């Protein structure tokens, strides 16, 4: 994604998960925040895509916020 990252989210995770993210970030030469963002995008946009496919007619489906995707 090329849009500017202007929002910040705080989450609580286990020490084990935090360490795993830090290990992945080190291995991929990325910042941990970038790994968190990528993981969230892959998971959430994947669910959104499955929702649109399950709907069968994406143009007329509405999201939970009431606007069309």
Protein Blocks (a to p, Z undefined) as FASTA:
>chain_A
ZZdcfbdcdddddfklmmmmmmmmmmnopafklmmmmmmmmmmmmmmmmmmmmnopamlp
ccfkopaZZ
